[in-house]
């Protein structure tokens, strides 16, 4: 995805006030586009992404360096909010199945999709080459698949509004819980792929030593992140009980706790993303002195910032992408989207059917509710920097492969949002039949 490193001379003279004006107009445009997107039956975030793609100018002087920093901020906030949405009380009775689907489903989907991309895609990622003679590096294929591992319940439920009476409440609760848990699960799996396939995870002791080093490093990051997250979860309760007077102050507490949490985990050698998610989970499931303060009130004050973060990620991606750079990767991106929607997601749901409290009809709906959102796009920035670090990759191939891998994620997300977004309401109507929807088993 080509982004000019130097601003065009004509754009350098654009006053800062004009850039601020442009930002305001663009965000108002996202509101209008979101409304029309929902009317068309596609997720609002897809309309925002296409708006940025159509504008596709660099007046804002935003390059990959700035977006790299923004995506860290965005992922931390998205995972913190995902933790706050992980309400264990709402899925009482099928918690085990929800965890199995969220964690095991990500693993199965990543394995299937990564294997398919490896077998179907050429070494440069610029076309299809079924077989092993000109295959994409295995590490690159699994990094792409890991990026596409998490689902977005917000995008799914937004397109189900027109048929929400046909969607059993327990299915909606499961989709929200799955989306909340599979965000960190996808991130952990992505970290595992980085440890295994990049030179930073290499070891002089051979494959066995490499695996041990990768496992120990990952365990340290996860363990430290978990401990820091638990500690800040209880610290947040202490701060809220002692210092919060009005619910409006919850925003200050939540944002400050999330960012301090992330920074402390990083400097202590842990995963900041795991830490903020665990803190969010604890804040969502602890009880506070003031009965008006609970996970719902904290979610309410953070929801606008979470929505703003998602919109910003999709808009910036559209502004940074050069459509011409997508064309070489279009076949591979279409193939990845097809495998994701038709094979990886359905199998990752249906293989756990024996453990499911839901009927086969409800599970079929859950299997088709696999829309991807902001997290895959945010992770794709890591892919662009991780690809050159793959072990055994020829230097002359790294730049093109990195760009094509990021393009494949971009194309797969667009097609997933468009095709599944349009087909989800009719599929729901077909499953429930002409009569009123049956209750979930």
C-alpha positions, 0 to 999 in steps of 0.5 A, spaced: 500 500 500 503 505 497 504 512 501 508 517 499 513 519 504 514 526 502 508 530 501 506 533 494 508 541 494 501 543 493 499 540 499 504 542 504 501 549 503 494 547 506 493 551 512 492 546 519 485 550 520 483 547 513 486 540 515 481 541 521 475 543 517 477 537 512 477 532 518 470 535 520 467 534 514 469 527 513 467 525 519 460 528 518 460 524 511 462 517 515 455 519 519 451 520 513 455 514 509 453 509 515 446 511 515 445 509 507 450 503 509 445 500 514 439 501 509 442 497 504 443 492 508 451 492 509 455 494 515 456 501 517 464 500 517 464 498 510 461 504 508 466 508 512 472 504 509 469 505 502 468 512 503 476 513 505 477 509 499 474 514 494 477 520 497 484 517 497 488 523 498 493 525 503 491 532 505 492 530 512 499 528 512 498 521 515 503 516 513 504 509 516 509 511 521 503 515 524 498 510 523 503 505 526 502 509 533 494 510 532 493 502 531 497 501 538 492 506 541 486 503 537 488 495 539 489 497 546 482 501 546 478 495 542 481 490 547 479 494 553 472 495 551 472 487 549 473 486 556 468 490 558 463 487 554 465 480 556 459 479 561 459 472 564 452 473 567 449 474 560 451 467 558 450 463 564 448 456 562 453 456 556 459 459 558 464 453 557 461 453 549 462 460 548 469 459 551 470 453 546 467 457 540 471 463 541 478 460 542 478 453 539 474 457 533 479 462 532 485 456 532 481 452 527 479 457 522 486 460 522 489 453 521 484 452 515 485 459 512 492 459 513 493 452 510 488 454 504 492 460 503 499 457 503 496 452 498 493 457 493 497 463 493 503 464 489 510 466 493 509 473 492 502 473 493 500 477 487 496 471 484 493 464 485 498 458 484 495 452 487 500 447 489 507 447 492 511 449 487 510 456 487 507 457 494 507 463 499 511 462 505 508 458 510 509 464 515 506 469 511 500 465 510 499 463 517 500 471 519 494 473 514 490 467 517 491 470 524 489 477 522 483 474 520 481 470 526 477 475 530 469 476 529 466 483 530 459 482 533 457 490 532 458 489 525 454 482 525 448 485 529 448 492 525 446 488 519 441 483 523 437 489 526 432 488 520 431 481 522 432 482 530 425 479 531 428 472 528 434 472 532 434 468 538 436 473 544 441 467 546 444 467 539 445 475 540 449 474 547 453 468 544 455 472 538 457 478 543 461 474 548 464 470 542 467 477 539 469 479 545 473 473 547 476 471 540 479 478 539 485 477 544 485 469 542 486 472 535 492 476 538 495 471 542 495 466 536 498 472 531 503 472 537 505 465 536 505 465 529 510 471 530 514 467 535 515 461 530 516 464 523 520 470 524 527 471 525 526 474 532 524 467 534 530 463 531 534 459 536 541 456 535 538 449 538 534 447 532 527 446 531 526 444 538 530 449 541 526 454 537 519 452 539 522 452 547 524 459 546 518 461 542 513 458 548 517 461 554 517 468 551 510 467 549 508 464 556 512 470 559 508 475 556 501 472 557 503 471 564 505 478 566 500 481 562 495 476 565 498 478 572 498 486 571 491 486 568 488 482 574 492 487 579 489 493 575 482 490 575 482 491 582 485 497 582 480 500 578 475 498 583 478 501 588 479 508 584 472 507 582 469 506 590 473 511 593 474 517 588 468 517 583 462 521 585 458 522 578 458 517 573 461 522 568 467 521 571 468 513 569 470 515 562 476 518 566 478 512 570 477 507 564 481 511 559 487 512 564 486 505 567 487 502 560 493 506 558 497 506 564 495 498 564 498 497 557 504 501 559 506 498 565 505 491 562 509 493 556 515 495 561 514 489 565 515 484 559 508 482 559 503 483 553 499 490 554 493 487 550 492 481 554 493 486 560 488 491 558 483 485 556 483 482 563 482 489 566 476 490 562 473 483 564 475 484 571 471 491 571 465 488 567 464 482 573 466 486 579 461 489 584 462 496 586 459 500 592 455 505 588 449 501 585 449 505 579 456 504 577 457 497 573 459 494 567 453 497 563 455 504 565 462 504 564 460 501 557 456 507 556 461 512 557 466 508 553 462 506 547 463 513 543 470 512 544 470 505 541 465 507 535 470 513 534 476 508 534 473 503 529 471 509 524 478 512 524 481 505 523 476 504 517 477 511 514 484 511 515 485 505 511 481 507 506 485 514 505 492 510 505 490 505 500 492 506 493 487 502 489 492 500 484 496 496 489 490 492 490 489 489 483 495 484 483 492 481 490 485 481 488 485 473 486 488 471 492 484 476 496 478 473 493 480 466 494 482 468 502 475 471 503 471 465 500 475 460 504 474 464 510 466 464 509 465 458 506 470 453 509 474 456 515 468 459 519 462 454 518 467 448 520 470 452 526 463 453 529 460 446 526 465 442 529 463 444 536 456 442 535 456 436 540 458 441 545 453 446 543 446 447 547 444 450 541 440 447 535 443 445 528 439 451 525 441 456 530 448 454 529 448 454 522 446 462 523 452 463 528 456 459 523 454 465 518 455 470 523 462 471 522 463 478 519 470 481 520 472 488 523 477 493 525 481 488 529 484 484 522 485 491 519 489 494 525 493 487 525 495 487 518 499 493 520 503 488 524 504 484 518 507 489 513 513 490 518 513 482 520 513 479 513 521 482 512 523 478 518 520 471 516 526 466 516 528 464 509 525 469 505 529 472 500 530 480 501 528 482 494 521 478 495 520 481 502 517 488 500 512 486 495 510 480 499 509 485 505 504 489 501 501 484 498 499 480 504 496 487 507 492 487 501 490 480 501 487 482 508 484 488 506 480 485 500 478 479 504 475 484 510 471 488 504 468 482 501 467 479 507 463 485 510 459 486 503 457 479 501 456 476 508 453 483 510 448 482 504 446 475 505 445 475 512 438 477 513 435 473 507 439 467 510 436 468 517 429 469 514 430 462 510 432 459 517 427 461 521 421 460 516 415 464 514 412 463 521 415 467 528 422 465 530 422 459 534 426 460 541 433 457 541 433 450 544 
